[in-house]
Amino acid sequence: MALASDRQHVEHEMADLTNPRLICIKGFLFLLCGLMSAALLVLSMPGWRNAFLLCTTVWGFCRFYFFAFYVIERYVDERCRFSGLIDFMRFFMQHRGNSYADKPPPREEPGVRITDC
């Protein structure tokens, strides 16, 4: 019987999903997961109030997600592109108190693409 310490540690880097069909399947699996979770919550605590609060919660988080990945890039600073919500929160924690209204975004050098704010 092999012990965990005897096993070789192998790291595998996960590749980006690029197949459009698989991307769509993944999206619909997220939808299915959300619908099933919502149904189980409403069934476990039936009532219009709970259903309304669940819908409001989902709507609010969807709007925040839209804000983090669309509004910030399009209307605040086009250089800000985040790979996830953790990166978004990390950026705002590091740049608290900075006002974007007072200063224009820095210019990019030719041939250099700024992907990190």
matplotlib code that plots the C-alpha trace (Angstrom):
import matplotlib.pyplot as plt

x = [0.0, 1.5, 1.5, 0.7, 4.3, 5.5, 3.6, 5.2, 3.7, 2.6, 1.2, -1.0, -1.8, -5.4, -5.8, -8.4, -11.6, -11.8, -14.3, -17.5, -19.7, -18.1, -18.3, -22.1, -22.5, -20.6, -22.9, -26.0, -24.7, -24.2, -27.8, -29.0, -27.1, -28.6, -32.2, -31.8, -30.4, -33.2, -35.8, -34.4, -34.3, -37.9, -39.1, -37.3, -38.8, -41.9, -43.4, -43.6, -41.3, -38.5, -38.9, -38.8, -35.7, -34.0, -34.7, -33.5, -30.3, -29.5, -30.4, -28.2, -25.2, -25.7, -25.7, -22.5, -20.8, -21.8, -20.4, -17.1, -16.5, -18.2, -18.9, -15.5, -13.7, -16.0, -16.7, -14.0, -10.7, -10.4, -7.1, -8.9, -9.6, -10.1, -9.7, -12.2, -14.0, -11.0, -8.8, -11.5, -11.7, -7.9, -7.7, -10.2, -8.6, -5.2, -6.6, -9.0, -9.4, -8.0, -10.3, -10.5, -12.5, -9.5, -6.9, -7.0, -5.8, -2.1, -1.2, 0.0, 3.3, 3.2, 3.3, 2.6, -0.8, -1.6, -3.7, -3.3, -4.4]
y = [0.0, 3.3, 6.2, 9.7, 10.7, 8.0, 9.5, 11.9, 15.4, 16.2, 19.6, 19.9, 23.3, 23.5, 24.9, 27.5, 26.2, 27.3, 25.0, 27.1, 24.0, 23.1, 26.8, 26.8, 23.4, 24.8, 27.9, 25.8, 23.6, 26.7, 27.6, 24.1, 24.3, 27.6, 26.5, 23.3, 25.2, 27.8, 25.1, 23.3, 26.5, 27.4, 23.9, 23.8, 27.1, 27.7, 31.1, 34.2, 36.2, 33.6, 33.3, 37.1, 37.4, 34.6, 36.3, 39.7, 38.1, 36.5, 39.7, 41.8, 39.5, 39.4, 43.2, 43.3, 40.8, 43.0, 46.0, 44.3, 43.0, 45.4, 48.8, 49.2, 48.4, 50.4, 53.5, 53.8, 52.5, 50.4, 48.9, 47.2, 43.7, 41.2, 37.4, 36.9, 38.6, 38.0, 40.0, 42.7, 43.0, 42.9, 45.8, 47.9, 47.1, 48.3, 51.4, 52.6, 56.4, 56.9, 59.0, 58.2, 61.3, 63.5, 61.9, 60.4, 56.8, 56.5, 56.1, 52.7, 52.5, 51.3, 47.5, 47.1, 46.1, 46.8, 44.0, 44.7, 47.8]
z = [0.0, -1.1, 1.3, 0.3, 1.0, -1.5, -4.4, -6.7, -6.7, -10.2, -11.1, -14.2, -15.6, -16.8, -20.3, -21.2, -22.6, -26.3, -27.9, -28.4, -28.0, -24.7, -23.5, -24.2, -22.4, -19.4, -19.4, -19.4, -16.7, -14.6, -15.4, -14.4, -11.2, -10.3, -11.2, -9.1, -6.1, -6.3, -6.6, -3.6, -1.5, -2.4, -1.7, 1.6, 2.7, 0.6, 0.4, -1.9, 0.4, 0.2, -3.5, -3.9, -1.7, -3.6, -6.9, -5.6, -4.3, -7.6, -9.5, -7.2, -7.6, -11.4, -11.5, -9.4, -11.8, -14.8, -13.0, -12.2, -15.7, -18.1, -16.5, -15.0, -18.3, -20.5, -18.4, -15.7, -17.1, -20.2, -18.9, -16.0, -17.1, -14.3, -14.4, -11.6, -8.7, -6.4, -8.8, -8.9, -5.1, -4.8, -7.3, -5.3, -2.0, -3.3, -5.0, -2.3, -2.2, -5.7, -7.8, -11.5, -12.3, -11.5, -13.8, -17.2, -17.7, -18.5, -22.2, -23.4, -25.2, -28.8, -29.0, -25.2, -24.0, -20.4, -19.0, -15.3, -13.6]

ax = plt.figure().add_subplot(projection="3d")
ax.plot(x, y, z, "-o")
ax.set_aspect("equal")
plt.show()
